[in-house]
């Protein structure tokens, strides 16, 4: 049984973080995680844009998003706190009062700067929690100790995120809000809905208005973003499972394997089978 399965939380360093972050192919995290960068840089591709994290920054990854590692510097030093969602629920932390988690999950993917003193405090909290988790010493109340230390860490992060969240919300324009809601809906419905009309109706706006706003804010059309999200899902299913292409096409909501293969080849110039062969040893 892994540490994560046993205690609900696990901490990775730059030495083993790539056990959870694939270095050579798109991946979807199994569990949500905080990633902190103390030194160096790492560049990740998410959805339709690249995100570079540098010293004294953090981000939150979640299992609804597909990521791809683009590059990492030689002086990269990090901590990743991976946790099970049900572990947070069991702690009964008052998240609803601290942060708008739905908004925070999406916005934090932009990468958030720490104050240097904030990073030092959180870094020490994470290292102490890791020390307890990794300890082979018999502890009668180890589970309770882990829960308490994780609670401390979460409250530290909630305070930092709450400030950032409030600042971001107050600065968000109506156009940015439309794009945010579009991306949020897309994360939930992309397996069954791939028309711009559906997402426009969700916000009671015209398809033309949604397309125009998305293009203005992101530089890509709404249909392009929908295609990118679906392609990312397809890549993960092809490179990390042995499911037949016909089953994957069904999972992704295509009427048949031919339609899926045509869509995939149109956007990548490779068939699903050709793409999968790249990852076979």
N, C-alpha and C positions, 0 to 999 in steps of 0.2 A: 504494500500500500504506500502510495506517495505521500509526501508531507502535505501536499495540497488536499488530498482526499482525507487524510487523517485529521488535520487541524483547520481546514477551510482556507488557509492562506499559505503561500510559499514565496520566498524571496530569491531572486536570481541576481547575479553580478555579471560584469562584463565577461567573466571567464565562462559562464554557462548560459548566458541569456539567449544564445542562438539555438539552445535546445527548444526554446519556445517561439523564437522569431526565425522563420526560414530565411536563409541567406540567398537562396538561388531560385526561388519561385514564389508566386503570390500565395498568401496564406491568410487564414482567418483564425484569430485566437480562440482557444477553447473557453477561456474565461476572461472577464474584464481585468485590466491591470493598469497600475500607475507606472510610468517609466520616467526616471529621473536621470538627468545628465549632469555630472559634476565637472568633467573635462572632456574635451574633444567634441566631435560632431557625429551625428547619424542622420542620414536622409532616408525618409520613407515615402513611398507613393501610396496615396489613399484616394479612393474614388477617382477623381479626375485631376488631381494636383499633387505636387511634391511638397513635402514638409521637411525642413531641416531644423533639427534640434541641436542647440549648442550649449555651452557651459551655463549652469544655473537656470535650466529650463526643464519643464516636465510636460507630459501629455498623458491622456487616458485613452487606452485602446479598449474596444469592446467587440464582442463576438458577432455583431451585426455588420461589421466593416471588414472588407478585404484589404490587406496591406501588402506591400512589396518593398523589400529593402533595396535601396539604390546604391548607397555607399556608407562606409563607416571609417573614421579616421583611426590612425595607429594609437593615438593617445586617449581613445574613448574609455571613459570610466562611468559606470552607471549602476543603478539598482532598479530592478523591476519587481513590484509587489503585485503578484497575481493572487486573485481571491475568488471564491465562489459567491455568487449573488445571495444565495440562501444564508451564507455565513453572516453577511451584513444584516439581513432580515432578523436573524436569530439574536443579534446584539441589541435590537430594539432602539437603534440610534434614531434621533429625531431629524432625519434628513429633510423632511418636507419643510421644516422651519428653517433649515440651514441653507439649502440650495434648491433651485429648480433643476432636479437631476436630469430631466428630459433635455432641457436646454444645455446644461453643463456637459452632458455626454457628447453632444455634437460639437459644441463650441470649443471644448478643450482639445479637440483634435488639431487645432491650429498651433498648439504649443504655447505654453504660458511661462513667462519669465518669473523666476524667484528673486526676491531680495537675497543677497548673499547670506545674511544672518538667518533668514528663513530656511534656506537650503541646509545650513549647518545643523539647525535644530532637527529638521525632518530626517536628514541623513543619519544623525545619531540615533534617532528613534527607530529607524528602519534597521540599522545595524544591530541594535540591541535585540529587537524582535527576531532578527535572523540568528543571533547568537543563541537565544532560547530555543528556537525551532530546531537548530542543528545540534543542540547539546544532547549527548548520550547519557547525561546524568539523570538518575531516576528522580522524577518530580511528581509528587502525589497530585498536585493541582496544576499540572502543566497546561491542560486545556484552558483552564480559567485564566492562567497567567497570559497565555497567548491571546485570548479574547480581550483581556484588559489592555494589553499593549497595542493590539490592533485598534481598539477603540480610541486610544490616545492618538495614534497616527491618523485615524480617520477624522477626528475632531480637528487636528492640526490642519489637515488638507481642506476640510470643510470651511474653515475660517478663511483660508487663502482663496479658495474657489469662490466663496460667497462674495468677497470683495471684487474679484475679477468678473464674476457673473453680473453683479449689479452694474459695474462700469460698462460692460458690454451691452447689457439690456438697454441702458439709458442712451447709448450711442447708436443703437441699431435703427437704421432707417426703415421706412415702409418697404422699400424694395428688398433690403436685406432680410426682413422678416418673411417676405413672400418666398425668397430662395430657401431660407431656413426651413420653413414649413414644407416646401416641396421636397427637400432632401430628407426630412424626417418621415414624410409619407412614403417616399421612395424606398427607404430602408425597410418599411413595414410591408409594402405591397408589391415590390418589384417582381416577385415570383409569379404573380397572377395578373398584374396590370402593367402594360408597356405603352399605353397611349398617353400623349400629352393632355388630351381631353379629360381623361380620368383625374389627373392631378390638378388641373385647372378647376374642375367641378368641385373638388375637395375644398377649395378656397373661395368658391363662388365668384371666380373671375373668368374672363375669356381666355381661350387657348392662346390667342394672339398676344394678350397682355402678359401671360405667364412666360411665354417664349421670349418676348422682348426683354422682360426683367431679368430672366435667368441669363440671357446672352450678355446683357449689360454688366451684371455682377460677376459672372464666372468666365466670360469669354467663350463659352460653349453654349450650344443650343440645348434646350430641354431634352430633345430626342437624342442628342449625342450623349448626354449624361445618363439617360436611361440605358442606352446601349452599353456604355462603359460599366455600369453597375451589373448588368446582366452578364457581360463578358467576364467580369471579375469572378462572379459566382461560378460560371462555367469553368474557368481556369482552375479554381480551387477544387471543384469536384473531379476534374480530369486528372489533376496532378497529385491528389491526395487520397483518391479512392480507386477501387477496382470495379466500380459500378459500370455496367454496359452503357454505351453512348445512348442507346434507346431509352434507358432508365433516366439518365441525366437530362435528356431532352424533355421527358415527362415532368421531372422535378422542376425544371425551369419554365414550365407552362407552355411549351411548344406543342403544336398539334401532332407532329410526328418527327422522326429522326432526320428526315430530309430537310424540313424547315429549319431545324436547329443547326444542321451542318452548313446550310446555305448562309444563315445568319452569322455563324462563327467565322466561316471562310471570308465573308464580306468584310469583316472588321479586323481580321488578323492575317489574311492571305494564307492561312493554313487550315486544313481540316481538323476537326476534333481529334481524330486518330493520329494525325501527324504531330499535333501539339503534344499529345500524351506520350508519344514515343520518345520525346526529348528527355523525359524524366524516368524512363525505364533503364535499369542497370543491365 
